[in-house]
Amino acid sequence: MNVPEISGQMADDLRAWVQSWLAEATTAGFIAAPYQVEHAVLDRAFSLYKFGLTPGDAALSIFGTLH
């Protein structure tokens, strides 16, 4: 995984974002709890976090139906 070493407030923010991202994906019915995140999916989620997507938009981008 390409996640850099982070600490402090950024680590707390990222942890909260990931929890919200998984909750959004579960609520939308894209995944079922408990969900084991694969490294490739987590890398993509981290990229979307850095890009500034909300957890809901990231859940749709990663797990939603492609047209």
Protein Blocks (a to p, Z undefined) as FASTA:
>chain_A
ZZdcdehjllmmmmmmmmmmmmmmmmnomaccdddddfklmmmmmmmmmnopafklmmmm
mmmccZZ
